């Protein structure tokens, strides 16, 4: 690739990329070594640099092995628009695992809820119409409760990712097998909670579950 501007990887955008398992990454690397990088990397042209928005694994492999690549430029108004494009781009992939699909649906739900208006799926307080969860449920052919559970799953992974980004990615890629309910429970933890490993995650989630059961018992009594 011959370009004047540097291609940059921003950590806050890298999280929107579907993680590969170790085996998938090694297979992709072998393919690129043998056949070159056939698909262009997608970048956000900010004028002063190119920010990578799709093709992070290929970018890493090409740099590590001194392999040329082409780029496809996108123009976004700002970071939020870039994030929205990346989420929709990931949701458009056919090879997402159930956990990955749940994560991106949940992320989309949370982002749409935070928008002030001007988006077809968002309802501000006091407005009438179809709630965000129902709109997304219809779009993805699932129930609105599934969308809300997706949001809990996404929040849980974000809590994990603050202190242990590798574990978050390992859960999404399938390298670490963790029950979905455990991740949903940890969403109720303090955002500053540190999760050291899978065992620690289970212990903290079980404590949250126990407290919820105790409160429920008191309320019934």
Secondary structure, 3 states (H helix, E strand, C coil): CCCCCCEECCHHHHCCCCCCCHHHHHHHHHHHHHHCCCCCEEEEECCCCEEEEECHHHHHHHHHHCCCCCEEEECCCCHHHHHHHHHHHHHCCCCCCHHHHHHHHHHHHHHHHHCCCCCCCCCCCCCCCCCHHHHHHHHHCCCHHHHHHHHHHHHHHHHHHHHCHHHHHHHHHCCCCCCHHHHHHHCCCCCCCCCCCHHHHHHHHHHHHHHHHHHHHHHHC
